[in-house]
């Protein structure tokens, strides 16, 4: 039986936290195998809770992407909920003063194995605050739901942002606990941080989410299924364009299109001609109910993954970007994205400007994806010391 870090903590009777003043950083997916939330498990064991923290989308997970969340008090417990996703970049950082009166900060966030997903950075910033405040941090690890594969480019220093705070590949193949080990070394915290990672039990790196027997709870409003998570590393690139990435539909990130894509069959054929292993692009129409092109009929495709071992989400995303440029009306997103207004969103997502420049010059998919290879190879070497040997 596979156990998440929370399951292990509960099975031990929360002994690590007894007699301590505890704060929690969680979201709706912070549940055990019986779907009991971390907060409720702590209350059931009569722990001394003093504060709650919420990442992007909020503690309740009800806020849409890039929607700022205010601090408030939890309706059931009366505890203060400090938002770590407000109107300014400074609001992203858990501060040492937020840990006044806290002996242990418990972090339990379901990551999905992709660099853009911001929860890992919220935890990274929390580690910095714990080091400054001399507060113990307990990270509850969870399996990576999209397998061991590594794809894409690595963030360069010029293009760091809240969708790439550290030099990670787009699809990094690591768990949150492993990322925390990397963050500690990168930020030089080893000598000042009291960190414990409670590893998942019984999980192996080659496993997928449906191999675990664990329940899936939406970690964010537009991550409804593990299928969504699998396509996300490539499909999130569309956030850097005026294409709809399917938000406002029941299949976000699996659907991509726009009103100016007047021939979905041509769109699908142009992308598929680049050679896309492991997936089929189905021409379709859809009408988003909110966000980009809300209420408008969009031509596009749905990405159907038919062989997840061969599927390359970044290659698929790049192929669709190149195909979309054949339609009049395509453009890069030019508005502020994740608190950044002086660089294009697509460059932040790629982690560098060069991939976009290649696409603009008419490069084919092989050339763009091939340009990722040197950085990806270096990343595989860099991450190796931080992988948990117990995961195989």
C-alpha positions in Angstrom: 0.0 0.0 0.0 1.3 3.4 -0.9 1.2 6.1 1.8 1.7 9.8 1.3 3.7 11.7 3.9 0.4 12.7 5.5 -0.7 9.1 5.7 2.5 8.2 7.5 2.1 11.1 9.9 -1.5 10.0 10.7 -0.4 6.4 11.1 2.1 7.5 13.7 -0.6 9.3 15.6 0.9 12.7 14.9 3.6 12.1 17.5 6.0 14.4 15.8 3.7 17.3 16.4 2.4 16.7 19.9 3.2 19.4 22.5 4.2 21.8 19.7 2.5 25.0 18.4 1.8 24.1 14.8 1.0 26.1 11.6 -0.2 24.5 8.4 0.5 25.3 4.7 -2.0 23.4 2.7 -4.8 23.4 0.1 -7.8 21.1 -0.8 -5.5 18.2 -1.9 -3.9 18.0 1.5 -5.8 14.9 2.3 -5.0 11.4 3.5 -6.1 8.1 1.8 -9.5 8.4 3.5 -9.9 12.0 2.2 -9.5 13.5 5.6 -7.9 16.9 5.3 -4.7 17.8 7.1 -6.4 20.4 9.1 -9.1 18.0 10.3 -6.6 15.3 11.1 -4.7 17.8 13.3 -7.9 18.8 15.0 -8.9 15.2 15.6 -5.5 14.6 17.3 -6.1 17.8 19.4 -2.9 19.5 18.2 -2.2 23.1 19.1 -2.9 24.9 15.9 -2.0 28.6 15.8 -2.0 29.7 12.1 -2.9 28.6 8.5 -1.3 29.6 5.2 -2.8 29.4 1.7 -0.8 29.3 -1.6 -2.0 30.4 -5.0 -5.8 29.6 -5.4 -6.1 29.9 -1.6 -6.4 27.5 1.2 -9.9 26.6 -0.1 -8.7 26.2 -3.7 -11.6 28.4 -5.0 -9.6 31.2 -6.6 -8.7 31.1 -10.3 -5.2 31.4 -11.6 -3.5 34.7 -10.9 -6.5 35.8 -8.8 -5.2 37.6 -5.7 -6.3 36.1 -2.4 -6.7 38.1 0.8 -5.8 37.0 4.3 -8.8 36.1 6.4 -10.0 33.9 9.3 -11.0 30.3 8.7 -14.8 30.0 9.2 -14.7 26.7 11.1 -11.7 27.1 13.4 -11.4 30.9 13.6 -7.7 30.6 12.9 -5.9 33.3 10.9 -5.3 32.3 7.3 -2.3 34.2 5.8 -2.5 34.4 2.0 0.7 33.8 0.2 -0.7 35.0 -3.2 -1.7 38.6 -3.0 -1.5 41.6 -5.3 2.3 42.1 -5.1 5.3 39.9 -5.6 6.2 40.6 -2.0 3.0 38.9 -0.9 4.4 35.6 -2.2 6.9 35.4 0.6 6.1 33.9 4.0 7.8 36.2 6.4 9.6 35.3 9.6 7.1 37.3 11.6 4.3 35.1 10.3 6.0 32.3 12.3 5.8 34.1 15.7 4.6 31.6 18.2 5.0 28.7 15.8 7.2 25.7 16.7 6.6 23.7 13.6 5.4 24.6 10.1 3.8 21.6 8.3 3.8 21.9 4.5 1.5 19.5 2.5 0.9 20.6 -1.1 0.2 18.3 -4.0 2.7 19.2 -6.8 2.2 17.9 -10.3 5.7 17.5 -11.6 5.9 20.7 -13.6 8.0 23.8 -13.1 5.2 26.3 -13.7 3.1 25.0 -10.9 3.7 27.6 -8.2 3.2 25.5 -5.0 6.8 24.4 -4.9 8.0 28.0 -4.8 5.6 28.9 -2.0 7.2 26.1 0.0 10.7 27.2 -1.0 10.0 30.7 0.3 8.6 29.2 3.5 11.8 27.3 4.0 13.7 30.6 3.9 11.4 32.1 6.5 11.7 29.1 8.7 15.5 29.3 8.5 15.4 33.0 9.6 12.9 32.4 12.3 14.6 29.2 13.6 11.2 27.4 13.1 11.2 23.7 12.4 9.7 22.7 9.0 8.0 19.4 8.3 7.4 18.7 4.6 4.9 15.9 3.9 5.9 14.4 0.6 3.6 13.0 -2.1 4.1 11.1 -5.3 4.7 12.9 -8.6 1.6 12.0 -10.5 3.0 12.2 -14.1 5.8 9.8 -14.0 9.6 10.0 -14.1 10.1 11.7 -17.5 12.1 15.0 -17.8 11.3 17.4 -20.6 12.0 20.9 -21.7 14.4 23.7 -21.1 15.9 25.0 -17.8 15.3 28.5 -16.5 18.1 31.0 -17.0 18.8 33.7 -14.5 17.2 36.5 -16.7 13.9 34.7 -16.8 13.3 33.7 -13.3 9.7 34.3 -12.1 7.0 32.7 -10.1 6.6 30.1 -12.9 10.4 29.4 -12.7 12.1 30.6 -9.5 14.8 27.9 -9.7 16.8 26.3 -12.6 14.3 23.4 -13.2 13.3 21.7 -16.4 9.7 22.3 -17.5 8.8 18.7 -16.5 11.3 17.9 -13.8 10.4 14.3 -12.6 10.8 15.1 -8.9 8.6 15.2 -5.9 8.1 18.2 -3.6 10.3 16.7 -1.0 13.1 16.2 -3.5 12.7 19.7 -4.7 13.0 21.0 -1.1 16.3 19.3 -0.8 17.5 21.1 -4.0 16.1 24.4 -2.7 18.0 24.1 0.6 21.3 23.6 -1.2 20.6 26.3 -3.8 19.7 28.9 -1.2 22.4 27.9 1.2 20.1 27.0 4.1 21.6 23.7 5.2 23.3 25.3 8.3 20.3 27.3 9.5 17.2 25.3 8.6 15.7 22.6 10.8 13.9 20.6 8.0 12.4 17.1 8.1 10.9 15.5 5.0 8.4 12.8 5.7 8.7 10.6 2.6 5.9 8.7 1.0 6.0 4.9 1.6 5.8 2.2 -1.1 5.9 4.6 -4.1 8.4 4.1 -6.9 9.5 6.8 -9.4 8.3 4.9 -12.5 4.7 4.9 -11.2 1.8 7.0 -12.4 -1.0 8.4 -10.3 -3.4 5.6 -11.1 -0.8 3.1 -9.9 -0.9 4.5 -6.4 -4.5 3.8 -5.5 -4.5 7.3 -3.9 -7.5 9.6 -4.3 -7.2 12.6 -6.7 -8.4 15.9 -5.3 -8.1 19.0 -7.5 -4.9 20.8 -6.2 -6.1 23.9 -8.2 -9.3 24.8 -10.0 -8.1 23.9 -13.5 -6.3 20.6 -12.6 -9.4 18.3 -12.5 -7.7 15.0 -13.4 -4.3 13.3 -13.7 -4.9 13.5 -17.5 -4.8 17.3 -17.1 -1.6 17.1 -15.2 0.0 14.9 -17.9 -0.6 17.4 -20.7 0.1 20.5 -18.5 3.9 20.9 -19.0 3.4 21.5 -22.7 -0.1 23.0 -22.7 0.6 25.6 -20.2 2.8 27.3 -22.8 -0.5 28.5 -24.4 -0.8 30.8 -21.4 1.9 32.8 -23.1 -0.2 33.4 -26.2 -3.7 34.6 -27.2 -4.8 31.0 -27.7 -7.3 29.6 -25.1 -5.7 26.9 -23.1 -9.2 25.5 -22.4 -9.9 27.4 -19.1 -13.6 27.9 -18.8 -14.2 24.4 -20.2 -14.5 21.0 -18.6 -11.1 19.9 -20.1 -8.6 22.7 -19.3 -5.2 22.3 -21.0 -6.4 19.3 -23.0 -8.3 21.8 -25.3 -6.4 24.6 -27.2 -7.8 26.9 -29.8 -9.1 30.4 -30.6 -11.8 32.1 -32.6 -9.3 32.8 -35.4 -8.6 29.1 -35.8 -11.3 28.7 -38.5 -10.1 25.3 -39.7 -9.5 22.9 -36.8 -8.7 20.0 -39.2 -5.9 22.1 -40.8 -4.6 23.1 -37.3 -4.5 19.5 -36.2 -2.8 18.3 -39.4 -0.1 21.0 -39.3 0.8 20.1 -35.7 0.6 16.3 -36.2 2.8 16.5 -39.3 5.7 17.4 -36.9 5.6 13.8 -35.4 3.9 13.7 -32.0 4.4 10.3 -30.4 1.9 9.0 -27.8 -1.0 11.3 -28.6 -3.7 12.0 -31.1 -5.0 15.6 -31.9 -8.7 15.6 -32.4 -10.1 18.6 -34.3 -12.9 20.2 -32.4 -14.8 23.4 -31.5 -15.4 24.7 -27.9 -16.8 27.7 -26.2 -15.1 28.9 -23.0 -17.4 30.2 -20.3 -14.7 32.5 -18.8 -11.2 33.9 -19.3 -9.8 34.0 -22.9 -12.5 34.2 -25.6 -15.3 33.7 -23.1 -18.5 33.0 -24.9 -16.9 32.8 -28.3 -16.7 29.7 -30.5 -13.1 28.6 -30.7 -11.7 26.2 -33.3 -8.9 24.0 -32.0 -7.9 20.5 -30.9 -8.2 18.2 -28.0 -5.0 16.4 -27.0 -5.7 12.8 -26.4 -2.8 10.9 -24.8 -2.8 7.3 -26.1 0.6 6.2 -24.8 1.8 8.1 -21.8 5.2 6.5 -21.8 5.9 7.9 -25.3 4.0 11.1 -24.9 6.2 14.3 -24.9 4.1 17.2 -23.6 6.7 19.9 -24.5 7.1 18.6 -28.1 3.3 18.6 -28.5 3.0 22.1 -27.1 5.7 23.5 -29.4 4.2 21.8 -32.4 0.8 23.4 -31.6 2.5 26.8 -31.2 4.2 26.5 -34.6 0.9 25.4 -36.2 -1.1 28.2 -34.6 1.2 30.8 -36.2 -0.2 29.8 -39.6 -3.5 31.5 -38.7 -3.9 35.2 -38.9 -4.6 36.5 -35.4 -2.1 34.5 -33.4 0.1 36.6 -31.0 2.1 36.2 -27.9 0.6 37.4 -24.6 1.9 40.9 -24.0 0.2 41.8 -20.7 1.6 41.3 -17.1 2.1 37.7 -16.2 2.8 36.4 -12.7 3.9 39.9 -11.5 6.3 40.4 -14.5 5.6 43.0 -17.2 9.0 43.6 -18.7 9.4 40.2 -20.4 7.0 38.1 -22.5 5.1 35.4 -20.7 6.2 32.8 -23.2 9.8 33.5 -22.4 9.1 33.0 -18.7 7.4 29.7 -19.5 10.2 28.5 -21.7 12.7 29.8 -19.2 14.6 31.7 -21.9 14.0 33.9 -24.9 15.7 31.6 -27.4 12.9 29.1 -28.0 10.5 31.9 -28.9 13.1 33.4 -31.2 13.5 30.1 -32.9 9.8 29.7 -33.5 9.6 33.3 -34.8 12.4 32.5 -37.3 10.4 29.5 -38.6 12.4 26.7 -37.0 10.8 23.3 -37.0 9.8 21.3 -33.9 13.0 19.2 -33.9 15.2 22.3 -33.9 13.2 24.0 -31.0 13.0 20.9 -28.9 16.6 19.9 -29.7 17.7 23.3 -28.3 16.6 22.1 -24.9 18.9 19.1 -24.8 22.1 20.6 -23.4 20.3 22.3 -20.5 18.2 19.2 -19.9 21.3 17.0 -19.7 22.9 19.4 -17.2 19.7 19.4 -15.1 19.6 15.6 -14.9 23.1 15.7 -13.4 22.3 18.6 -11.1 19.2 16.9 -9.7 20.7 13.5 -9.1 22.0 14.1 -5.5 18.6 15.3 -4.4 16.5 12.3 -5.5 15.3 10.1 -2.6 16.9 6.7 -2.9 13.8 5.1 -1.4 11.8 5.9 -4.5 14.1 3.8 -6.8 
